[in-house]
Amino acid sequence: MAFGLFFGYVLWKSGIAMLRSMTSLPPEPPPSGELRKVSRRYRCDVCGVELKMTMAPDDEPPPPRHCLEEMVEVAPLYD
């Protein structure tokens, strides 16, 4: 009997905790112009140089330019 009450109490508390976690709002995004962490890899089609962008002012940064052309985003091998 005591085990059943204890199990019910633990189940009730975990259920309430899960419901509260779903109702909390996500954090606001940083203000515009503040750098955000990103992980993007780009390759120049002309000369083949590659770079990894780790910080950008936006979540979806425009591709950088190299050899007077926009670089192409490549999929990471292992991330």
N, C-alpha and C positions, 0 to 999 in steps of 0.2 A: 504494500500500500504506500509506504513512504517513498519507494523508488518511483512509483507511478506519479506521485505528486511532484517529486523533484524533476522528473522528466518533463512533465507538463509545464512546470515553471520555466525550465530552460528553453523549451520549445516556444512558449509565449514570449519570453524576453528576446529571443533571436528573431522571431517574427516581427515584433515591434521595432527592433533595431533595423531590420531590412526595409520596413515600410518608411521609417524616418530617413534612411539614406536615399531612398528614391524620391522623396519630396524636397530634398535640399536642392537649391539652385546651383548650377555650375558657376565657377568663378568668372568674373567679367574679363574680357580680353584686355590686354594692355593698351594704353592710349596709342593713337596713331603716331608713327614716327619712332616709337620705342622698339628696340631690336627684340626679335623673338628667335627662339631656337628652331632651326629647320635642318633637314638632312636631304639635300638635293645634290645630284651628280650631273655634270654637264660635259659634253664633248664637242669640240670644234670639228665641223665636217671638212674644213679646208686643210688644216694642218694636223689634226688628231690630238691636240692637247686636251687633257681632262682636268676638271677641278671639282672640288666638293664645297658646297656652300653650307655653312653651319649657322650663320646668323643673318637675318634679313628683316627689313622693316614691316613686311607683310607675311601672312601665312602662305600665300601663293605669289612668290616673287617672280617678276619677269625674268626670262633667261638673259644672262650676260652676253655681251658682244665680244667677239674675237675675230681677227682677220676681216673686220668690217661686216661680219655676218652674225646673226643670232646663233648661240650655241644650242645644241640639241640635248634634251634631257634624256639620260640613260637610266635604266633600272639598276638598282644596286644588286650585286651578286649575293652578298651576305649581310643582312641587317636585322 
